[in-house]
């Protein structure tokens, strides 16, 4: 789950970087390529976030632990620097 969370976080950072580079989608006209790149990144970010949420819910159900507790642990672990 930690790796999934890291992937979701990285995907969201990409969306944020594209929004910073291109401007907010509703405020500024993007080129076709920019719009496609942004939309693809946004879909990937949402899909990964959904996968994390599903995994958290399933794990909480399987272990009987509070979901919020597991989510906090995964978030903290994902924020720690990765060992190489």
C-alpha positions, 0 to 999 in steps of 0.5 A: 500500500505504501508503494501505491500511495507513493505512486498516487502522490507522484501522479498528483505532483505531476498534475500540480506541476502541469497546472502550474506550467499551463495554468488552471484548465478553466482560466487559460486556453491550453493547446490540444497537446497540453490539454491531452497531457493534463487530462491523461495525468489527471486521470492517472492521478485519480485512478491511483488515488482510487486504488489506494482508497480501495486497498486501504478499505479492504485491508481495514476490513480484513484486519478489523483495524480502523481505516483512518489508523491504517491510512495515517500509517501508510501516509507517514510511511509513504512520506519517508525517504525511500531507501535505495 
